Amino acid sequence: MVDVTERYVVGIDGSAPSAAALRWTIARARQTPAPVVLAHVDDEEEAGVSGDDDKEFESRRGAHLVAEALARVTEALPEIPVSVALLNGGVAWSLARFVRRGDVLVIGTGKTGFLRGRVLGSRSVQIALAAQCTVAVIPDIDLRFRRGVVAGIDRVQTAGAVAHTAAAEASVRGEELLLVQSASPTEVAASGPGRSGLAVTFAMEHARSRCPQLEIRSRVTGRPPAEALLDSARDRALLVLGPGSLEASRSPFGSVTHEVLLNVNAPVLVARPVESNALVGPVPTLTPEREQS
């Protein structure tokens, strides 16, 4: 039930969030096998490298980091092909140029906790904006007791694509899927009987058609989208977002994704579907759960 992943490309920089990204990749590759590429970027400007000796030191450091990660992954995943990539240049753009559309790019982030702010320059935001593949942003938090997948639904045009990815993720985990949409009272009132016109209703139908045995719930809330998603994801194993657009030439990025990534409290999958058949078949009249708040 899971989309084919061409490769897992993991950003390696020696930090705790990078280690969290590697752990997440190992766990996911056990469930959904695919080759793993360990990518390190020598960003000379950010590192303050000025002379040849400094450049040589940074190159050796990068090679050492990926060698350690390589040993760990090959031990944990002996049957999975693992390779390394040593890149140069700005981190976001180097990774964006390296990945292919069918890859899952996995990066760690030190951004955790809801700050209600928009601080420009977050590395995870830059990478999610630049990459044309699915991006997994992994905070350095304990995931051992978390279960369930949350998906953010915003409009009919992308509801099927998000539900498609989120249902596959929940199915392979054997966990519940929660579909969340933020809508004003006016939008709810105008959606028709059983809220049949809301995007979350389309998403529910697509998730059920793909994974009929999956436990699926939906929630409609009047809270701001990023706030509602972060609150729903605080004890979940994964939050699925995107895409901002289904067009191959555009980035799966929007203001909600931006705010969530700056205040991330769970692993976030910014999904870039390989296929764009987002809506298929008739949509039944369903009655999503209404959040009492």
Secondary structure, 3 states (H helix, E strand, C coil): CCCCCCCEEEECCCCHHHHHHHHHHHHHHHHCCCCEEEEEEECHHHHCCCCHHHHHHHHHHHHHHHHHHHHHHHHHCCCCCEEEEEEECCHHHHHHHHCCCCCEEEEEECCCCCCCCCCCCCHHHHHHHHCCCEEEEEECCCCCCCCCEEEEECCHHHHHHHHHHHHHHHHHHCCCEEEEEECCHHHHHCCCHHHCCCHHHHHHHHHHHHCCCCCEEEEEECCCHHHHHHHHHCCCCEEEECCCCCCCCCCCCCHHHHHHHHCCCCCEEECCCCCCCCCCCCCCCCCCEECCC
